[in-house]
Amino acid sequence: MMELGVDLVEIGRIRELARRNPRFLRRIFSASEIAYCRAKKDPWPHFAVRFAAKEAVYKALGKAEVPLTAISVARDAKGRPSIRVAGRCVAKLKLSLSHGRDHAVAFAIRL
């Protein structure tokens, strides 16, 4: 059975959460995700799309007992986004990410 998860995030919301609560980023994102996003000129769209990806994956997994901190976005050898859950790559999970000026969206499909 195929499962789909999708999430849309306002980039400004993620930026404000991080500014109000300095621990927010460390509570939600892995060290490698934080380093990747902070290396960008404007890190907030990248944080937002990763947050959306975590939510989309959580939904595609059937809202399993997986905390958001256990889900992380990585890049495969070709630069495509991939998902790791608790440090392990999830082979039968496909991910698509996109962001614009104000919003970030992620789609996750579990095959």
N, C-alpha and C positions, 0 to 999 in steps of 0.2 A: 504494500500500500504506500502510495506517495503522499508525503505531507508537505505543506507549504506554510511558511512564516513570512510575514512582512511587517516592517515598522518604519514609521516616518517620524523624524525628530527635528525640532526647531534648533538650529545651530546656536542661536542666542541663549536659549534655555540652558544648554550644556555649559556655555561660557559663564553664565551667571551662577549656576550651581557650583562651579569650580571656584569662582571668585568669592562666593559667600562661605564656602566650606573647603578650606585648603586640603582636607583629607579625601575629598570626593574622588579625585583622579586615582589615588592609590587604592581606594576601596573598590573601584570598578574596573580599572585597566591594569594589565600586566606591565611589568617594567619595560619590556620590549615595545609594547604599544605606546607607552608614554614617551619613550625615547624617539620612536618613529614620528609621532605627531609633533613633538616639540622641535624636531629638526626641520619642520616645514615653516615657511614664511608666516603663514596664518594657520596655526595648529587646530583651531576650533572646528572647521568643517571635518577634519580628519578624526578628531575625538568624537564628534557627533555621529559620523557614519559608522564608526566602530561600536558606539553605543547602540545604534539602530541594528547593527549586525548581531550583537549579542541578544537583543530582544527577538529578532527574527529567527535566530537559531533556536532559542528557547521555545518559541512557538512551534517551529518545525519538528522539534523533538517531542512534541506532545506535552509541553510544560512539565517535563521530567524534573525530578529533584536535582537539578543542576544549577548551582548559584552562578550569577553573572560573572563572578570573578574566575570561575573555572573555564569560561568560554573566552577565547582570544582569537583575534584576527591576525593571520600571518600572510606571507606571500609565498607562492610556490616558485619553482625554478624559472617559470616563464613570467613571473611578476603578477600572476592572477591572485586574487584574494582566496585564502583558504581558511578553514576553521580548525582550531585545536580545542578539544574539550579535555580538561585536566591534563594538559600537556601532550595529548595524543591527537594525531591527525584523524579526521573523520572522513573516510574515503567516499561514502555514499551520500555526502552532503555537498550541494553546490550553492555558491553564494554570488550574488551580484550587488555591487555597491554603487551609489551615485550621490553626488551632492551639488547643490547650486549655491546661490548667494545666501539664502535664508533657511534652506531645509536640506536634510540628508535622508536618504532612503536605502533600505536594504531588503533584499529578497533572499530567502533561504529555502531550498528544496531538498528534502530527504527522499532519496530514491529507494 
